[in-house]
Amino acid sequence: MGLKTFLTAGAMALSLAGIAGAQTLEETLALAYQTNPTLQAERARVRASGEAVTQARAAWLPSISASASISNTRNESSGGFFNQSNTVTPKSYQITASQAIWRSGQITGGIDQAQANALASLEGLRAIEQSILFDAANAFMNVRRDETIVDIRRNNVEVLSAQLRAAEDRFEVGEITRTDVAQAEARLSASRAQLTAAQAQLAASRSSYTRLVGQAPATLSEPPSLPSLPETIDEAESIALDFSPTLRAAAFSEEAALANVRVAQGAMGPSVSLSGNASRSHDSTFAGDESTRYSLGATVSMPIFTGGLNQSRVRQANYTADAARQQVAVSRRQTLENVSNAYNNLLAAQSVIVSSREAVRANEIALDGVQQEAQVGLRTTLDVLNAEQELLNARLTLVSAERDAYVAGLALLQAMGLLTAETLDLPVETSDPLAERPQANFDLTPWN
């Protein structure tokens, strides 16, 4: 049985009866994708990182500035038989332009660094998007699981209440002892306590859902089947090495660190620039005075001695690049570990589902037999209570295992870097602040 087939069956078994107008998992994920404040903040940070690219490129473009000034000056002088006074209003206008010609690789290195940092930021956004989608889907499945558990435990309280009433009736006619009645009372009290705990857990799951999605869960419909999953762990790991956003972000960070080395090295080389200036002034010294000036020049500069500052910056940049290179290796190992854990968790949950289904079937048969034997005096009340408890435990285990298998499938998609709005075919307009996302070569079938 393939993973997709198995997960589909698990999702169907976990689902409650379909209700018209129920909220779907796709709708839940679309709400989280569009409204989650963590995602909104990260998208803004990615746009901010994109502005650094524009700023770095601006270093290759000419810089032009203009200025103007005006003032009023009154001069008075006296001496002998002559008194003089005059008023001038000096005005000046100036335009200055400069153009970088050569920076020993500092500008190109700065541009490459900014681009790599922006792409690393975009991959970080992809990782957060997938984390939010996973958390929202997990919250969806938790609410459904806990609702099912509450229903099972509420039904168990009703069954034990009926069992207690029957025990009391049989005690009145002398068929059983007070001990049997006390055992039924104890089981009912424990069942009521477990129902209260299950209701509290459901409330917590609903609160988590509200935090992630932005609204309280309504009636939740059954989840759809997951996209196609790889049949082997090797295939899953190969996909993850290509599309894991964490690994890709680390690789872009390494590129940025290497570009920073070029920037630091460029500070030790010569730089060449052109500059031009045009100015015009009126009434500078006396009324009617006017002058115009034009200049054009080239500047070459070369650091001779900086007290070891530039050399230290180069060494620092190299050390940072070494650290970034090692971080790529760390991310690669972490990615492979995440894939392995998710894949094995999925296999484990599948095994639990198989055994739990068999346990439920067997315990239903056993309970029916024990109840019939108790009616003819071959079994005690405790035997019936124990059989009911074993069936309850098997049903609860099955519900949890079905949820675990579905969530493990989502975790595997996330570990491979494919838990995206596109892969899940969500009804949203995808947001890529900087560039198009990479497309997987793996054959993916969107949700039905």
C-alpha positions in Angstrom: 0.0 0.0 0.0 1.5 3.4 -1.0 1.9 6.3 1.4 -0.7 8.4 -0.3 -3.3 5.6 -0.3 -2.6 4.9 3.4 -2.9 8.5 4.4 -6.1 8.9 2.4 -7.6 6.0 4.3 -6.4 7.4 7.6 -7.9 10.8 6.9 -11.2 9.1 6.0 -11.2 7.1 9.2 -10.5 10.1 11.3 -13.2 12.2 9.7 -16.6 12.8 11.3 -19.8 12.8 9.3 -19.6 15.4 6.5 -21.6 18.5 7.2 -22.6 21.0 4.5 -20.8 24.3 5.0 -18.1 22.9 7.2 -14.7 24.6 7.2 -12.1 22.7 5.1 -8.4 22.3 5.8 -7.7 24.3 2.6 -9.8 27.2 3.9 -8.0 27.1 7.2 -4.5 27.2 5.6 -5.6 29.9 3.2 -6.7 32.1 6.2 -3.4 31.4 8.0 -1.4 32.2 4.8 -3.1 35.5 4.2 -3.6 36.9 7.7 -1.0 35.4 10.1 0.9 38.4 11.5 4.2 36.5 11.7 4.1 35.9 8.0 3.1 39.5 7.3 6.1 40.7 9.3 8.5 38.4 7.5 7.2 39.5 4.1 7.9 43.1 5.1 11.4 42.1 6.2 12.0 40.5 2.8 11.0 43.6 1.0 13.3 45.6 3.2 16.2 43.3 2.3 15.4 43.8 -1.3 16.0 47.5 -0.9 19.6 46.8 0.0 20.1 45.5 -3.5 18.9 48.8 -4.9 21.1 50.7 -2.6 24.2 48.6 -3.5 23.6 49.1 -7.2 23.3 52.9 -6.7 27.0 53.0 -6.1 27.6 52.4 -9.9 25.3 55.2 -10.9 26.3 58.9 -11.0 25.6 61.1 -8.0 24.2 64.5 -8.8 23.4 67.3 -6.4 22.3 70.9 -6.7 22.5 73.8 -4.4 21.5 77.5 -4.4 22.0 80.3 -2.0 21.0 83.9 -1.6 21.8 86.5 1.0 21.6 90.3 1.5 24.6 92.4 2.4 24.7 96.2 3.2 28.1 97.9 3.3 28.5 101.4 4.8 31.8 103.5 5.0 32.6 107.0 6.1 35.7 109.1 6.0 36.6 112.7 5.3 34.0 114.4 3.1 32.6 111.1 1.7 30.0 108.7 3.1 29.3 105.6 1.0 26.7 102.8 1.4 25.7 100.0 -0.9 23.5 96.9 -0.7 24.2 93.7 -2.7 22.2 90.5 -2.9 24.6 87.7 -3.7 23.1 84.7 -5.4 24.8 81.5 -6.4 23.8 78.2 -8.1 25.8 75.0 -8.2 25.5 71.5 -9.7 27.9 68.8 -8.7 28.2 65.3 -10.2 30.4 62.4 -9.5 30.8 59.0 -11.1 32.7 56.0 -9.7 34.9 54.4 -12.3 36.8 51.7 -10.4 36.5 50.5 -6.8 38.7 47.4 -6.9 35.6 45.1 -6.7 33.9 46.8 -3.7 30.8 47.8 -5.6 30.3 44.5 -7.4 31.0 42.6 -4.2 28.5 44.8 -2.4 25.8 44.1 -5.0 26.4 40.4 -4.9 26.3 40.4 -1.1 23.0 42.3 -1.1 21.5 40.0 -3.7 22.6 36.9 -1.8 21.3 38.3 1.5 17.9 39.1 -0.1 17.6 35.6 -1.5 18.5 34.2 1.9 15.8 36.3 3.4 13.4 35.0 0.8 14.2 31.4 1.6 13.7 32.3 5.3 10.3 33.6 4.4 9.6 30.3 2.6 10.6 28.4 5.7 8.3 30.5 7.9 5.5 30.1 5.4 5.8 26.3 5.6 6.1 26.4 9.3 2.9 28.5 9.7 1.1 26.2 7.2 2.2 23.1 9.1 1.2 24.6 12.5 -2.2 25.6 11.2 -2.7 22.1 9.7 -1.5 20.6 12.9 -4.0 22.7 14.9 -6.8 21.7 12.5 -6.0 18.0 13.0 -5.7 18.4 16.7 -9.1 20.0 17.0 -10.7 17.2 15.0 -8.8 14.6 17.0 -9.8 16.1 20.3 -13.4 16.5 19.2 -13.5 12.8 18.4 -11.9 11.9 21.7 -14.5 14.0 23.6 -17.2 12.2 21.7 -15.7 8.8 22.5 -15.3 9.7 26.2 -18.8 11.2 26.4 -20.2 8.0 24.9 -18.1 6.0 27.4 -19.7 8.0 30.3 -23.2 7.1 28.9 -22.3 3.5 28.6 -20.9 3.3 32.1 -23.9 5.1 33.4 -26.1 2.5 31.9 -23.8 -0.2 33.2 -24.1 1.3 36.7 -27.9 1.4 36.5 -28.0 -2.2 35.4 -25.6 -3.2 38.2 -27.8 -1.5 40.8 -30.9 -3.3 39.4 -29.1 -6.7 39.5 -27.9 -5.9 43.1 -31.5 -5.2 44.1 -32.5 -8.7 43.0 -29.5 -10.3 44.5 -27.7 -11.3 41.3 -24.5 -9.4 42.1 -22.8 -8.0 45.2 -22.2 -4.5 46.5 -18.6 -4.8 45.3 -19.8 -5.1 41.7 -21.8 -1.9 42.1 -18.9 -0.1 43.7 -16.6 -1.1 40.8 -19.1 0.3 38.3 -19.3 3.5 40.3 -15.5 3.9 40.3 -15.3 3.4 36.6 -18.0 5.9 35.9 -16.3 8.5 38.2 -13.0 8.0 36.4 -14.7 8.2 33.0 -16.3 11.6 34.0 -12.9 12.9 35.1 -11.3 11.8 31.8 -14.1 13.5 29.9 -13.4 16.7 31.7 -9.7 16.5 30.9 -10.5 15.8 27.2 -12.8 18.8 27.1 -10.0 20.9 28.5 -7.6 19.6 25.9 -10.1 20.4 23.2 -10.4 24.0 24.5 -6.6 24.3 24.4 -6.5 23.0 20.8 -9.2 25.4 19.8 -7.3 28.3 21.3 -4.1 27.3 19.4 -6.1 27.2 16.2 -7.5 30.6 16.8 -4.0 32.1 17.5 -2.6 30.6 14.2 -5.6 31.1 11.9 -7.1 34.3 13.3 -10.6 33.0 14.0 -12.1 30.3 16.1 -12.7 26.9 14.4 -16.2 26.2 13.1 -17.3 22.7 12.2 -14.2 21.2 10.6 -14.7 18.9 7.6 -12.6 15.9 6.9 -9.1 16.6 5.6 -8.3 15.9 1.9 -5.7 13.4 0.8 -2.2 14.6 0.9 -0.2 15.3 -2.3 1.9 12.3 -3.6 4.7 11.5 -1.2 8.0 9.7 -2.2 8.0 6.0 -1.7 11.5 5.8 -0.3 13.5 7.8 2.2 16.3 8.2 -0.4 14.0 10.0 -2.8 12.7 12.2 0.0 16.2 13.2 1.0 17.2 14.0 -2.6 14.2 16.3 -2.9 15.0 17.9 0.4 18.6 18.7 -0.6 17.2 20.6 -3.6 14.3 22.4 -2.0 14.7 22.8 1.7 14.4 26.5 2.4 16.7 26.2 5.5 19.4 24.7 3.4 19.0 27.1 0.5 19.1 30.0 2.9 22.3 28.8 4.4 23.8 28.5 0.9 22.8 32.0 0.0 24.3 33.2 3.3 27.6 31.6 2.4 27.5 33.4 -1.0 26.9 36.7 0.8 29.9 36.0 3.1 32.1 35.2 0.2 31.0 38.5 -1.5 31.9 40.3 1.7 35.4 39.0 1.4 35.7 40.7 -2.0 34.4 43.9 -0.5 37.0 43.8 2.3 39.8 43.0 -0.2 38.6 45.8 -2.5 39.2 48.4 0.3 42.9 47.6 0.0 43.0 48.5 -3.8 42.9 51.8 -5.7 39.7 53.6 -6.6 39.0 56.0 -9.5 36.2 58.5 -9.9 35.2 61.4 -12.0 33.7 64.6 -10.7 32.3 67.7 -12.4 31.0 71.0 -11.1 29.2 73.9 -12.6 28.4 77.1 -10.7 27.1 80.5 -11.4 27.1 83.6 -9.1 25.5 87.0 -9.2 26.3 90.2 -7.3 29.0 88.5 -5.2 31.0 91.7 -4.5 29.1 94.5 -6.1 25.9 95.0 -8.0 26.2 93.6 -11.5 29.0 91.3 -10.6 28.5 87.9 -12.4 30.7 84.9 -12.8 30.4 81.3 -14.2 32.7 78.4 -13.4 33.0 74.9 -14.8 35.3 72.1 -13.6 36.0 68.5 -14.5 38.4 66.2 -12.7 39.5 62.7 -12.0 40.5 61.4 -8.6 42.7 58.3 -7.9 43.1 57.2 -4.3 45.1 54.3 -2.8 45.3 53.4 0.8 49.0 53.2 1.9 48.8 52.6 5.7 45.7 52.0 7.8 47.3 50.6 10.9 46.3 47.0 9.9 42.6 47.9 9.7 42.0 46.7 6.2 43.9 43.5 6.6 42.0 42.8 9.8 38.7 43.3 8.0 39.8 40.8 5.3 40.7 38.2 7.9 37.4 38.8 9.7 35.5 38.4 6.4 37.3 35.1 5.7 36.5 33.8 9.1 32.8 34.7 8.6 32.8 33.0 5.3 34.3 29.8 6.9 31.5 29.9 9.6 28.9 30.3 6.8 30.4 27.3 5.0 30.2 25.2 8.1 26.6 26.4 8.7 25.7 24.9 5.3 27.0 21.6 6.4 25.0 21.9 9.7 21.8 22.8 7.7 22.4 19.8 5.4 22.6 17.4 8.3 19.6 19.0 10.0 17.6 18.7 6.8 18.4 15.0 6.4 17.6 14.4 10.1 14.2 16.1 9.7 13.4 14.0 6.6 14.4 10.8 8.4 12.4 11.6 11.5 9.3 12.6 9.5 9.5 9.5 7.3 10.0 7.1 10.2 7.2 8.8 12.2 5.0 8.3 9.3 5.9 4.6 9.0 5.4 4.2 12.8 2.0 5.8 12.7 0.9 3.6 9.9 1.9 0.5 11.9 0.0 1.8 14.9 -3.1 2.3 12.7 -2.9 -1.2 11.4 -2.6 -2.8 14.9 -5.1 -0.4 16.4 -7.7 -1.2 13.8 -7.2 -4.9 14.5 -7.3 -4.2 18.3 -10.6 -2.3 17.9 -12.1 -5.2 15.9 -10.9 -7.8 18.4 -12.1 -5.8 21.4 -15.5 -5.3 20.0 -15.9 -9.1 19.6 -14.5 -9.7 23.0 -16.8 -7.1 24.7 -19.8 -8.6 23.0 -18.8 -12.1 24.2 -18.1 -10.9 27.8 -21.4 -9.2 28.0 -23.3 -12.3 26.9 -21.3 -14.5 29.3 -22.0 -12.0 32.2 -25.7 -12.3 31.5 -25.5 -16.1 32.3 -23.2 -15.6 35.2 -20.0 -16.8 33.6 -18.4 -13.3 33.9 -18.3 -10.7 36.6 -19.1 -7.0 36.3 -15.4 -6.3 36.5 -14.8 -8.4 33.5 -17.3 -6.4 31.5 -15.8 -3.1 32.7 -12.3 -4.2 31.8 -13.5 -5.3 28.3 -15.1 -1.9 27.8 -12.0 -0.1 28.9 -9.8 -2.1 26.5 -12.1 -1.2 23.6 -12.1 2.4 24.7 -8.3 2.5 24.8 -8.0 0.8 21.4 -10.4 3.4 19.8 -8.5 6.3 21.4 -5.2 4.9 20.1 -6.6 4.5 16.6 -7.8 8.2 16.6 -4.5 9.5 17.7 -2.6 7.3 15.3 -4.7 8.5 12.3 -4.0 12.1 13.3 -0.3 11.3 13.8 0.0 9.7 10.3 -1.6 12.7 8.6 0.6 15.2 10.5 3.7 13.1 9.8 2.9 13.3 6.1 2.7 17.1 6.4 5.9 17.1 8.3 7.6 15.1 5.5 6.4 17.7 3.0 7.8 20.4 5.2 11.1 18.7 5.6 11.4 18.3 1.9 10.6 22.1 1.4 7.3 21.3 -0.5 4.7 22.3 2.1 3.8 25.4 0.0 0.7 27.1 -1.1 1.4 26.0 -4.6 1.9 22.3 -3.8 -1.2 22.3 -1.6 -3.2 24.1 -4.3 -4.5 26.7 -1.8 -7.0 29.3 -3.1 -4.6 32.2 -2.4 -2.5 34.6 -4.4 1.0 33.5 -3.6 3.4 36.1 -2.3 7.0 36.2 -3.5 8.4 39.7 -2.7 11.7 39.2 -4.7 11.5 36.4 -7.2 9.7 33.3 -8.4 10.0 30.3 -6.2 11.9 27.3 -7.5 9.7 24.6 -9.1 10.1 21.0 -8.1 11.0 18.4 -10.7 9.2 15.8 -8.6 5.8 14.9 -9.8 3.3 16.4 -7.4 -0.4 15.9 -7.4 -2.3 18.8 -5.7 -5.0 18.1 -3.1 -8.3 17.0 -4.5 
